[in-house]
Amino acid sequence: MEKRKEEKMERRREKRREKKRKKKSEKRTEEKREMRKEENREKRNDKRREKRKEEKREKRKEEKREKTRKEEKRREKGQGKSEKKTEEKREMRKEEKRRQ
């Protein structure tokens, strides 16, 4: 009798232990899953952040190029005007020399 009772108690203890082990194991796997999720979320955020940075860099480069293009055009126009003025001055000098 006593032996049976003892065996029964032992089986119950073993069941409880097994249940606890299982629960711990599940908890660990769940934690790992959550960690992976978090890491993946961070990776995605980092990629997005990097992409935005790259887009901003490209935008700044393009703006700089555009600015230099506009500057070049303005210079060319300005040079055209100054060349015209110098040409007019040459003509004026020639006229004055002829008059003299």
C-alpha positions as CSV (number, residue, x, y, z in Angstrom):
1,M,0.0,0.0,0.0
2,E,2.6,2.4,1.1
3,K,4.7,1.6,-1.9
4,R,1.9,2.3,-4.3
5,K,1.1,5.6,-2.7
6,E,4.7,6.6,-2.9
7,E,4.9,5.7,-6.6
8,K,1.8,7.6,-7.3
9,M,3.2,10.7,-5.5
10,E,6.4,10.3,-7.5
11,R,4.5,10.1,-10.8
12,R,2.7,13.3,-9.8
13,R,5.9,15.1,-9.0
14,E,7.4,13.9,-12.2
15,K,4.4,15.2,-14.1
16,R,4.7,18.6,-12.4
17,R,8.4,18.7,-13.1
18,E,7.8,17.9,-16.8
19,K,5.1,20.5,-17.0
20,K,7.4,23.1,-15.5
21,R,10.2,22.2,-17.9
22,K,7.8,22.4,-20.8
23,K,6.6,25.8,-19.7
24,K,10.1,27.1,-19.3
25,S,11.1,25.8,-22.7
26,E,8.1,27.4,-24.3
27,K,8.9,30.7,-22.5
28,R,12.5,30.6,-23.8
29,T,11.3,29.9,-27.3
30,E,8.8,32.7,-27.1
31,E,11.5,35.1,-25.8
32,K,13.8,34.1,-28.7
33,R,10.9,34.7,-31.1
34,E,10.3,38.1,-29.7
35,M,14.1,38.9,-29.8
36,R,14.2,37.9,-33.5
37,K,11.1,40.1,-34.2
38,E,12.7,43.0,-32.5
39,E,16.0,42.5,-34.3
40,N,14.2,42.3,-37.6
41,R,12.2,45.4,-36.8
42,E,15.5,47.2,-36.0
43,K,17.1,46.0,-39.3
44,R,14.1,47.3,-41.3
45,N,14.2,50.6,-39.5
46,D,17.9,50.9,-40.1
47,K,17.4,50.2,-43.8
48,R,14.7,52.8,-44.0
49,R,16.8,55.3,-42.2
50,E,19.8,54.6,-44.5
51,K,17.6,54.8,-47.5
52,R,16.3,58.2,-46.4
53,K,19.8,59.4,-45.8
54,E,20.9,58.3,-49.2
55,E,17.9,60.0,-50.8
56,K,18.7,63.2,-49.0
57,R,22.4,62.9,-50.1
58,E,21.3,62.5,-53.7
59,K,18.9,65.4,-53.4
60,R,21.6,67.6,-52.1
61,K,23.9,66.5,-54.9
62,E,21.3,67.2,-57.5
63,E,20.5,70.6,-56.0
64,K,24.2,71.4,-56.1
65,R,24.5,70.3,-59.7
66,E,21.5,72.4,-60.6
67,K,22.9,75.4,-58.8
68,T,26.2,75.1,-60.7
69,R,24.3,74.8,-64.0
70,K,22.4,77.9,-63.3
71,E,25.6,79.7,-62.2
72,E,27.3,78.6,-65.4
73,K,24.4,79.9,-67.5
74,R,24.4,83.2,-65.7
75,R,28.1,83.5,-66.2
76,E,27.8,82.8,-69.9
77,K,25.0,85.4,-70.2
78,G,27.2,87.9,-68.3
79,Q,30.2,87.1,-70.5
80,G,28.1,87.7,-73.6
81,K,27.1,91.1,-72.3
82,S,30.6,92.1,-71.4
83,E,31.9,90.9,-74.7
84,K,29.3,93.0,-76.4
85,K,30.3,96.0,-74.4
86,T,34.0,95.5,-75.2
87,E,33.1,95.1,-78.8
88,E,31.2,98.3,-78.7
89,K,34.1,100.1,-77.0
90,R,36.4,98.8,-79.8
91,E,34.1,100.1,-82.4
92,M,33.9,103.5,-80.6
93,R,37.7,103.7,-80.5
94,K,38.0,102.9,-84.2
95,E,35.4,105.6,-84.9
96,E,37.4,108.1,-82.8
97,K,40.6,107.2,-84.6
98,R,39.0,107.6,-88.0
99,R,37.7,111.0,-87.0
100,Q,41.1,112.1,-85.9
